[in-house]
């Protein structure tokens, strides 16, 4: 049944992209490269999130148990997808989007009845951060879709590892929806996810990850969700801190993201995407491994591999840039 669910979600996302592209041109949801931040040169439709979420919604309603967590993720995701589509067409103020995200996240977390006080505040901030972090990494062809697909798979393995197998199918369907979109978004992209996709999928993953915070904070396994989503989270935190330290608004767009910096030294965009997806996969694997005590030794080996990757990453990129 899980294989059928993944296949249906993937095919729906893949097939729906074509009519969504036509819709995007009609309603004006087009990314026109008017400023220096853009990494593309031609106008590209940016409403791919409609196809992804429609496929995800269908797959979840047909094949998954309608748990409070899944329903909160889908209901909030639908609202954020709608707001993101409006933003893709008319460009909403950043403060208004953030306010809307906070309200929807608070309603989603509050509807679960699991978190109270400081814990609820933390979970609301977690969901809002996840929503924006995935928007931040949506800067190269295939990067957002590939990152989210890897994260969904890692989250499904994590939930299974900590005894929550019944909650593992929805994250897999997120991966399937992203993979179907990725067929059209791989370099050179024929459609972008848009805010209606990156924010929506980030929100859904954030809510679906809430059960993974069941382990006590003093146990190393509690770090698992942070490791799975470490790449977009770290990219967003460093971007916000960099802007504040330079006296700019945290909402001010720039070309200081990790993918921008890698491309700036001459690394081709497809290779940059591939390297960052590899990093996401290693961090996701590490997150799953540390969740189980018997897997701590492989986790330590994965830490060593990740440290070595990060240590030699810049030199490797510089060599590639010189050769190209």
C-alpha positions in Angstrom: 0.0 0.0 0.0 2.9 2.4 0.8 4.4 1.8 -2.6 1.1 2.5 -4.3 0.7 5.7 -2.2 4.2 7.0 -3.2 3.6 6.1 -6.8 0.3 7.9 -7.0 1.6 11.0 -5.3 4.6 11.1 -7.5 2.6 10.7 -10.8 0.0 13.3 -9.7 2.7 15.9 -8.9 4.5 15.1 -12.2 1.4 15.3 -14.4 -0.2 18.3 -12.7 2.8 20.5 -13.4 1.9 20.9 -17.1 -1.6 22.5 -16.4 -0.1 24.4 -13.5 2.5 26.0 -15.8 -0.3 27.2 -18.1 -2.2 28.6 -15.1 0.9 30.4 -13.9 1.3 32.2 -17.2 -2.4 33.2 -17.2 -2.5 34.6 -13.6 0.9 36.2 -13.7 2.8 33.9 -11.3 6.0 34.4 -13.2 9.5 34.9 -11.9 11.1 37.6 -14.1 14.8 38.1 -13.5 14.7 41.9 -12.9 17.4 42.1 -10.2 20.9 40.9 -9.4 19.8 38.2 -7.0 18.3 36.0 -9.7 20.2 33.0 -10.9 18.2 32.5 -14.1 18.0 34.7 -17.2 14.5 34.0 -18.6 11.0 34.4 -17.1 9.9 31.1 -15.5 6.5 30.2 -14.0 6.7 29.9 -10.3 3.5 28.1 -9.1 4.8 24.6 -8.9 3.7 24.4 -5.3 0.1 24.1 -6.5 0.9 20.7 -8.2 3.0 19.5 -5.3 0.4 20.3 -2.6 -2.5 19.0 -4.7 -0.6 15.7 -5.1 0.3 15.5 -1.5 -3.2 16.3 -0.3 -4.7 13.6 -2.5 -2.1 11.0 -1.5 -2.5 11.7 2.2 -6.3 11.7 2.2 -6.5 8.5 0.2 -3.7 6.4 1.8 -2.9 7.8 5.3 -4.5 7.7 8.6 -6.2 11.0 9.3 -4.3 11.8 12.5 -4.4 15.2 14.1 -0.8 15.9 13.2 -1.4 15.1 9.5 -4.6 17.1 9.3 -3.0 20.1 11.0 -0.1 19.9 8.5 -2.5 19.7 5.5 -4.9 22.4 6.7 -2.2 24.9 7.5 -0.3 23.9 4.4 -3.3 24.7 2.3 -3.6 28.2 3.8 0.1 28.9 3.3 -0.1 27.6 -0.2 -2.9 30.1 -0.9 -1.0 33.0 0.7 2.2 32.0 -1.2 0.3 32.0 -4.5 -1.0 35.5 -3.8 2.6 36.5 -2.9 3.9 35.0 -6.2 1.5 37.2 -8.1 1.4 40.5 -6.2 4.5 40.3 -3.8 3.1 40.8 -0.2 5.1 42.6 2.5 7.4 40.4 4.5 6.0 41.4 7.8 2.5 40.4 6.7 3.6 37.0 5.5 5.4 36.4 8.8 2.3 37.4 10.8 0.2 35.1 8.8 2.7 32.3 9.3 2.8 32.8 13.1 -1.0 32.7 13.3 -1.3 29.5 11.2 1.5 27.8 13.0 0.0 28.7 16.4 -3.4 27.3 15.3 -1.8 24.1 14.0 0.3 23.4 17.1 -2.5 24.4 19.4 -4.9 22.1 17.7 -2.8 19.1 18.7 -3.2 19.7 22.4 0.2 18.2 23.2 2.2 21.4 23.9 1.7 24.1 26.4 3.5 27.2 27.7 7.2 27.4 26.7 6.9 24.1 24.7 4.1 25.4 22.6 6.0 28.7 21.9 9.1 26.7 20.8 7.1 24.5 18.5 5.4 27.5 16.9 8.8 29.0 16.3 10.0 25.7 14.9 7.2 25.5 12.4 7.6 29.2 11.3 11.4 28.7 11.0 11.0 25.6 8.9 8.5 27.5 6.7 11.0 30.3 6.0 14.1 28.1 5.9 12.8 26.2 2.9 12.0 29.4 1.2 15.6 30.6 1.7 17.1 27.5 0.0 14.8 27.8 -3.0 17.5 29.6 -5.1 18.9 27.1 -7.5 17.3 24.7 -10.0 16.5 21.4 -8.2 17.8 22.6 -4.8 14.6 23.1 -2.8 12.8 20.0 -4.3 15.8 17.8 -3.8 16.5 19.0 -0.3 12.8 18.5 0.7 12.7 15.1 -0.8 15.7 14.0 1.1 14.4 15.5 4.3 11.0 13.7 3.9 12.7 10.3 3.5 15.0 11.0 6.5 12.1 12.1 8.7 10.1 8.9 7.7 13.1 6.8 8.8 13.5 8.8 12.0 9.8 8.3 13.0 10.1 4.6 12.3 13.2 4.3 14.4 11.6 5.9 17.4 8.6 3.7 17.2 6.2 6.0 15.3 5.9 4.0 12.1 2.2 5.0 11.7 3.4 8.6 11.3 6.0 7.8 8.6 3.9 7.7 5.5 3.0 11.4 5.2 6.7 12.5 5.1 7.3 9.9 2.4 4.5 11.4 0.3 6.1 14.8 0.7 9.2 13.3 -0.8 7.1 11.8 -3.6 5.4 15.1 -4.4 8.8 16.9 -4.4 10.3 14.2 -6.7 7.4 14.6 -9.2 8.0 18.3 -9.2 11.8 17.8 -9.5 11.3 16.2 -12.9 10.4 19.6 -14.2 12.6 21.6 -11.8 15.9 19.9 -12.5 18.5 22.1 -14.3 17.5 23.9 -16.4 14.2 24.4 -14.6 11.0 24.8 -16.5 9.0 25.8 -13.4 9.8 27.0 -9.9 8.1 26.0 -6.7 7.4 29.6 -5.8 6.4 30.8 -2.3 3.3 28.7 -2.7 5.5 25.7 -2.8 8.6 26.3 -0.6 6.7 27.8 2.3 3.9 25.3 2.1 6.2 22.2 2.0 8.4 23.7 4.7 5.4 24.2 6.9 4.1 20.6 6.3 7.5 19.1 7.1 7.8 21.2 10.2 4.4 20.0 11.5 5.0 16.4 10.5 8.3 16.5 12.5 6.6 17.5 15.8 6.2 13.9 17.0 10.0 13.5 16.6 10.5 15.8 19.6 9.2 13.1 21.9 12.7 12.3 23.3 13.9 14.2 26.4 16.0 17.2 25.7 19.0 15.9 27.6 19.3 12.8 25.3 21.4 13.1 22.2 18.5 11.6 20.2 16.6 14.9 20.7 19.0 16.5 18.2 17.8 14.2 15.4 15.2 16.6 13.9 17.7 19.5 13.9 20.2 17.4 12.0 17.8 16.2 9.4 16.9 19.8 8.6 20.3 21.3 9.5 21.1 22.6 6.0 18.1 24.9 5.5 18.0 25.9 9.2 21.7 26.8 9.3 21.4 28.7 6.0 18.5 30.8 7.3 20.0 31.5 10.7 23.3 32.7 9.2 21.5 34.8 6.6 19.4 36.6 9.3 22.4 37.1 11.6 24.5 38.4 8.6 21.8 40.9 7.6 21.3 42.2 11.2 25.1 42.5 11.8 25.3 44.6 8.6 22.5 46.9 9.8 20.0 45.5 7.3 16.5 44.2 7.7 16.4 40.4 8.3 13.9 40.4 5.5 16.2 42.1 3.0 17.1 39.7 0.2 20.8 39.2 -0.8 23.2 36.9 -2.5 24.9 35.7 0.6 23.3 32.2 0.9 25.5 29.2 0.8 24.5 28.3 -2.8 25.2 31.9 -3.9 28.7 31.8 -2.4 29.5 28.4 -3.9 28.4 29.6 -7.4 30.3 32.9 -6.9 33.6 31.0 -7.0 32.8 29.5 -10.3 31.1 26.2 -9.5 28.4 25.4 -12.1 24.9 25.5 -10.7 24.0 21.8 -11.3 27.2 20.7 -9.5 26.5 23.2 -6.6 23.0 21.7 -6.3 24.4 18.1 -6.3 26.9 18.9 -3.6 24.4 20.6 -1.3 22.0 17.6 -1.8 24.8 15.3 -0.8 25.4 17.4 2.4 21.7 17.2 3.2 21.7 13.4 2.7 24.6 13.0 5.1 23.1 15.2 7.7 19.7 13.4 7.4 21.5 10.0 7.7 23.3 11.3 10.8 20.0 12.5 12.3 18.4 9.0 11.9 21.5 7.2 13.3 21.7 9.2 16.5 18.1 8.4 17.3 18.9 4.9 18.4 21.5 4.0 21.0 22.7 0.9 19.1 23.4 3.1 16.0 25.6 5.6 17.9 28.9 4.1 16.5 27.8 4.4 12.9 26.6 7.9 13.9 30.1 8.8 15.1 31.6 7.6 11.8 29.0 9.7 9.9 30.0 12.7 12.0 33.7 12.1 11.0 32.7 11.9 7.4 30.6 15.0 7.6 33.4 17.0 9.3 35.8 15.8 6.6 33.4 16.8 3.9 33.0 20.3 5.4 36.7 20.6 5.9 37.7 19.8 2.4 34.5 21.2 0.8 36.0 24.7 0.0 39.3 23.3 -1.4 37.4 20.8 -3.6 35.1 23.6 -4.9 38.0 25.9 -5.6 39.8 23.1 -7.6 36.6 22.5 -9.6 36.2 26.2 -10.3 39.8 26.5 -11.5 39.5 23.5 -13.8 36.2 24.8 -15.3 
